[in-house]
């Protein structure tokens, strides 16, 4: 259900003109490429909004819509049949076709038969390459964190932190009070060790995953331009109907 709500949030953007930071130019023969958003956050919003538009088109082709469906439940609190059908149409059914196991040991899986997958194919061109690249890139910091735990300086500082955060009268709580955790982070040297080691480890991981990073950037750039084209396709006809001209 959280994924459904995430799709709903993206729908709020719905390719709004503000997401472009300016007017979109017409596309097609003899037309300039549409303007792209200026900030990374606006670019992310544009891609998410375009994905939502494509998802809704796909669902409509199956006689479905995600709007309002996330809140539909039976009186006993379980998902109703229509909602389960929507979940399957959105995210796919059966065994996931895509799978990747990360250096951290976690395995991430995805389907290729749902409307979300269809939207990603439209935007990124190659769903399988995008799936692998974005999963790896989104977990680079976690991979660096795994290597950090193997460093002897970090392990020594972590031991001092544990001793500091353990009260004399009993075992250390699973979650020490924030003030205690912060004080022990300073006194144990854990904060200093982490600040010194993490950037270098992250750079190391990024260098080793250079191919996936390159693929990620290439496919994201493709998705951004496709999203801008989609925005132009939706807004230019609207402007013409209102008698205005593109800026």
Secondary structure per residue as TSV (DSSP state, phi and psi in degrees):
chain	resnum	aa	ss	phi	psi
A	1	X	-	360.0	-30.3
A	2	X	H	-64.1	-34.7
A	3	X	H	-67.0	-37.3
A	4	X	H	-62.4	-43.5
A	5	X	H	-64.4	-35.2
A	6	X	H	-62.5	-40.4
A	7	X	H	-64.0	-36.3
A	8	X	H	-65.4	-38.3
A	9	X	H	-62.1	-43.4
A	10	X	H	-60.8	-32.9
A	11	X	H	-65.0	-25.2
A	12	X	H	-64.1	-27.8
A	13	X	H	-75.1	-46.6
A	14	X	T	37.8	53.3
A	15	X	T	53.8	45.8
A	16	X	-	-69.8	147.3
A	17	X	G	-57.2	-33.0
A	18	X	G	-61.9	-26.4
A	19	X	G	-66.6	-20.4
A	20	X	G	-91.4	-13.8
A	21	X	T	66.3	22.1
A	22	X	S	167.6	-178.4
A	23	X	-	-83.1	143.9
A	24	X	-	-87.1	139.0
A	25	X	-	-85.6	153.5
A	26	X	-	-63.3	155.3
A	27	X	-	-116.3	170.2
A	28	X	S	111.3	-170.0
A	29	X	T	-62.6	129.9
A	30	X	T	74.9	11.8
A	31	X	-	-116.5	152.8
A	32	X	-	-78.6	157.9
A	33	X	-	-68.9	146.4
A	34	X	-	-65.3	150.5
A	35	X	-	-66.4	148.6
A	36	X	-	-103.1	152.5
A	37	X	-	-58.5	155.1
A	38	X	S	-87.8	-31.6
A	39	X	S	-109.0	158.3
A	40	X	H	-63.7	-37.3
A	41	X	H	-64.9	-41.9
A	42	X	H	-65.5	-34.8
A	43	X	H	-67.5	-42.2
A	44	X	H	-60.9	-43.3
A	45	X	H	-61.7	-39.7
A	46	X	H	-65.6	-44.4
A	47	X	H	-63.3	-43.7
A	48	X	H	-62.7	-41.1
A	49	X	H	-66.3	-42.4
A	50	X	H	-62.9	-40.1
A	51	X	H	-60.8	-41.3
A	52	X	H	-64.3	-40.8
A	53	X	H	-60.2	-45.1
A	54	X	H	-66.9	-37.8
A	55	X	H	-62.3	-44.6
A	56	X	H	-65.4	-36.2
A	57	X	H	-63.3	-44.0
A	58	X	H	-63.2	-45.6
A	59	X	H	-63.1	-40.2
A	60	X	H	-61.0	-35.9
A	61	X	H	-65.4	-18.8
A	62	X	T	-104.5	10.2
A	63	X	T	74.5	27.8
A	64	X	-	-129.0	169.4
A	65	X	-	-154.1	141.8
A	66	X	-	-82.2	-13.9
A	67	X	T	-68.1	120.3
A	68	X	T	81.1	-10.8
A	69	X	G	-73.4	-28.6
A	70	X	G	-63.6	-26.7
A	71	X	G	-93.5	-0.4
A	72	X	-	-84.2	114.9
A	73	X	B	-138.7	158.6
A	74	X	-	-74.8	168.2
A	75	X	T	-62.7	-29.7
A	76	X	T	-84.3	3.2
A	77	X	S	91.1	-3.1
A	78	X	S	-90.8	156.6
A	79	X	B	-64.5	140.8
A	80	X	-	-85.7	173.5
A	81	X	H	-62.1	-41.2
A	82	X	H	-62.0	-39.2
A	83	X	H	-68.8	-38.5
A	84	X	H	-65.5	-36.2
A	85	X	H	-64.6	-40.6
A	86	X	H	-64.6	-43.4
A	87	X	H	-57.4	-43.7
A	88	X	H	-64.9	-40.7
A	89	X	H	-66.9	-35.4
A	90	X	H	-73.4	-51.0
A	91	X	H	-109.7	-4.4
A	92	X	-	96.4	168.6
A	93	X	-	-129.8	162.8
A	94	X	S	75.1	-158.7
A	95	X	S	-74.8	135.0
A	96	X	-	-61.2	139.0
A	97	X	S	-86.7	-22.7
A	98	X	E	-108.8	139.2
A	99	X	E	-155.8	140.4
A	100	X	E	-146.2	134.6
A	101	X	E	-103.3	124.4
A	102	X	-	-84.3	168.0
A	103	X	T	-63.3	-23.5
A	104	X	T	-76.3	-9.4
A	105	X	S	99.7	-13.0
A	106	X	-	-78.6	143.8
A	107	X	E	-111.6	129.4
A	108	X	E	-113.4	133.7
A	109	X	E	-127.2	157.5
A	110	X	E	-155.4	156.9
A	111	X	-	-93.4	163.2
A	112	X	S	-116.4	-0.3
A	113	X	S	-106.2	2.1
A	114	X	S	-92.9	172.1
A	115	X	H	-68.8	-30.2
A	116	X	H	-64.0	-42.3
A	117	X	H	-64.6	-39.8
A	118	X	H	-63.4	-40.3
A	119	X	H	-64.9	-39.9
A	120	X	H	-67.1	-36.2
A	121	X	H	-63.6	-39.6
A	122	X	H	-64.6	-40.1
A	123	X	H	-81.5	-48.1
A	124	X	H	-95.8	-14.8
A	125	X	S	87.9	-45.7
A	126	X	-	-131.4	100.7
A	127	X	H	-62.8	-40.3
A	128	X	H	-65.4	-45.4
A	129	X	H	-63.7	-40.7
A	130	X	H	-65.6	-43.7
A	131	X	H	-56.7	-50.8
A	132	X	H	-65.3	-43.9
A	133	X	H	-65.7	-46.8
A	134	X	H	-71.1	-32.3
A	135	X	H	-66.5	-44.5
A	136	X	H	-63.9	-48.7
A	137	X	H	-63.8	-38.9
A	138	X	H	-69.9	-11.6
A	139	X	T	-117.5	17.3
A	140	X	H	-63.8	-41.1
A	141	X	H	-67.0	-37.3
A	142	X	H	-65.0	-37.6
A	143	X	H	-66.3	-40.3
A	144	X	H	-64.6	-37.6
A	145	X	H	-63.9	-34.6
A	146	X	H	-64.5	-41.2
A	147	X	H	-68.9	-33.3
A	148	X	H	-59.5	-38.6
A	149	X	T	-67.6	-17.1
A	150	X	T	-88.3	-9.6
A	151	X	-	-75.1	131.8
A	152	X	H	-62.4	-37.6
A	153	X	H	-63.5	-40.0
A	154	X	H	-67.2	-43.0
A	155	X	H	-63.4	-38.2
A	156	X	H	-65.6	-44.1
A	157	X	H	-66.0	-37.4
A	158	X	H	-63.5	-37.9
A	159	X	H	-63.8	-41.9
A	160	X	H	-65.1	-38.8
A	161	X	H	-62.9	-44.0
A	162	X	H	-60.6	-43.0
A	163	X	H	-63.7	-41.5
A	164	X	H	-65.0	-39.1
A	165	X	H	-84.9	-2.1
A	166	X	S	-94.5	117.9
A	167	X	-	-67.9	153.8
A	168	X	T	-66.4	-25.8
A	169	X	T	-89.8	-0.4
A	170	X	S	179.9	-172.1
A	171	X	-	-70.9	158.5
A	172	X	-	-69.0	132.9
A	173	X	-	-66.1	152.7
A	174	X	S	-59.8	-37.8
A	175	X	S	-127.5	93.3
A	176	X	-	-60.3	156.1
A	177	X	-	-56.5	143.3
A	178	X	H	-52.1	-40.3
A	179	X	H	-65.5	-38.7
A	180	X	H	-67.2	-45.4
A	181	X	H	-60.7	-41.8
A	182	X	H	-66.4	-43.3
A	183	X	H	-63.5	-43.6
A	184	X	H	-68.7	-30.7
A	185	X	H	-61.9	-37.6
A	186	X	H	-75.6	-48.8
A	187	X	H	-69.4	-32.5
A	188	X	T	-80.3	-14.8
A	189	X	S	82.0	4.8
A	190	X	H	-63.5	-41.0
A	191	X	H	-61.6	-42.5
A	192	X	H	-66.3	-42.7
A	193	X	H	-63.8	-44.9
A	194	X	H	-62.6	-44.5
A	195	X	H	-64.0	-30.4
A	196	X	H	-79.6	-38.2
A	197	X	H	-92.1	-36.0
A	198	X	H	-57.9	-47.9
A	199	X	H	-58.3	-42.7
A	200	X	H	-66.4	-40.5
A	201	X	H	-66.9	-38.5
A	202	X	H	-66.4	-40.1
A	203	X	H	-62.2	-39.1
A	204	X	H	-63.3	-45.5
A	205	X	H	-64.4	-43.1
A	206	X	H	-61.4	-38.6
A	207	X	H	-65.4	-40.0
A	208	X	H	-71.5	-26.8
A	209	X	T	-103.3	27.7
A	210	X	H	-57.7	-41.7
A	211	X	H	-62.2	-42.6
A	212	X	H	-68.3	-37.0
A	213	X	H	-63.3	-42.0
A	214	X	H	-62.5	-45.0
A	215	X	H	-61.5	-42.6
A	216	X	H	-58.3	-47.9
A	217	X	H	-66.9	-40.5
A	218	X	H	-63.4	-47.2
A	219	X	H	-71.0	-34.9
A	220	X	H	-66.7	-38.1
A	221	X	H	-62.8	-40.8
A	222	X	H	-61.5	-44.3
A	223	X	H	-63.8	-38.5
A	224	X	H	-63.2	-45.9
A	225	X	H	-67.6	-37.3
A	226	X	H	-66.2	-38.1
A	227	X	H	-65.4	-40.4
A	228	X	H	-65.5	-39.1
A	229	X	H	-62.3	-41.8
A	230	X	H	-63.1	-41.0
A	231	X	H	-59.7	-46.4
A	232	X	H	-63.6	-40.8
A	233	X	H	-62.1	-32.0
A	234	X	H	-83.1	-33.5
A	235	X	H	-92.8	-32.9
A	236	X	H	-61.7	-46.2
A	237	X	H	-60.5	-35.6
A	238	X	H	-64.5	-41.6
A	239	X	H	-62.6	-40.7
A	240	X	H	-65.3	-38.1
A	241	X	H	-64.5	-31.1
A	242	X	T	-85.9	-4.3
A	243	X	T	83.0	13.6
A	244	X	-	-99.3	168.1
A	245	X	-	-114.9	146.9
A	246	X	-	-62.0	144.2
A	247	X	-	-97.3	360.0
